[in-house]
């Protein structure tokens, strides 16, 4: 009885969220393995919402032959699946277009981490869900904890399973509600033996492989820790909006030849999540690592690493510099970095040590005053954790700062129609920066187009801000400003000479007051959030009216911030 009351209360909470939302809200039933009851509880909530008069449809539910689950689908409207041929087989997927056309209040969509059949509009189901949320449809979905990208190394080490289907942690971090669906491991194994999870021919294999007591206990612990981290994240976000905590960003340093950069990125993602901080993945490009110098294989590996960083939620920068340590520290000062994550350096020959040669880690320990340094042993295939500094769960003492530095930033309200331009044809990087400089300087006696352009180019010469995933964020700090200035350019046909792997299409030119450095960090974070939302990007690039562009951005920020 108590369990049913708790479920009804959770449904009522989500119902209240639905009725006050402008954009779609996302609710996730999170579990640690197949059979714990995620889909079952999602369908139960669907029936409760329907009884309350909410228009609910089943976008897609996988029953996996489980009779109890199949019975719960009955009585709910089901959107027919789309059938598609792939390599001689007919496969079924959720019909995204049909869900959008039906436009219910709530869609029940199972298995958020699912990979779609090649040839569909989105490669992953979570991207389908993002499109559905963008048009104001609320989504209830299911997910197993092992599908989180940042947990890949941990799951492989503790459960000895390589998880193929993974989703960015940001998808879960931006969910409006997360419900832990828990079941004691012994009860889950009992359900398996009773044939309630897999057919009889798969039971023994499952018991001796994935469904061992140690595996289930490990995954259950990861789920509880993830839920606790998400609760703490929401709490910290509330505190941050009340102007009491200073940003203390996380920076992961990447090398084109460093082993297991993925481990660094996943650790950085978890650390930033626990601290509720922005985080940056920074590749310092020395003269020896210019694209014309390094080989094609190294370039491919580096590109893949930067793509993973973006998927994990990092703001990715390539920074030019002859000296790696001084460049790292320069970046850390500019972007208010408090935690630097690096890989363990390779040993230095004795004769070089005699001559005074020191590793990057040793120099950072000496010179990085006030910065927490985390060194991971990436030379080992499975590292137990950092060699230096505290674990991510260590308590962090907040620091109080002036209200002006901690003020919440909404990009939509920094933009105005006279500071937005849409280019219908391909444009050059120089043209983009010059035109946006003109817009940024408009009606501001402290600025001139030439001054803005020179300040932005000075930052560009340190490292391009034309990033991956069609985003560029040229920026500069200006002493003469007392409030931030943002200009926006949209180039659906791309920037023709951008150095990014993909041609930039969304360009935010950001000017911030030099004496309020946190404001720049917050604006960069907001711009990065917009670029990570694929449906929102598509909407913006298809819009040509500046007023509609501003309204779309404001709506997205209202949907994200509540």
Order of alpha helices (4+ residues) and beta strands (2+ residues): alpha-beta-alpha-beta-alpha-beta-beta-beta-alpha-beta-alpha-beta-alpha-alpha-beta-alpha-alpha-alpha-beta-alpha-beta-alpha-beta-alpha-beta-alpha-alpha-beta-alpha-alpha-beta-alpha-alpha-beta-beta-beta-beta-alpha-alpha-alpha
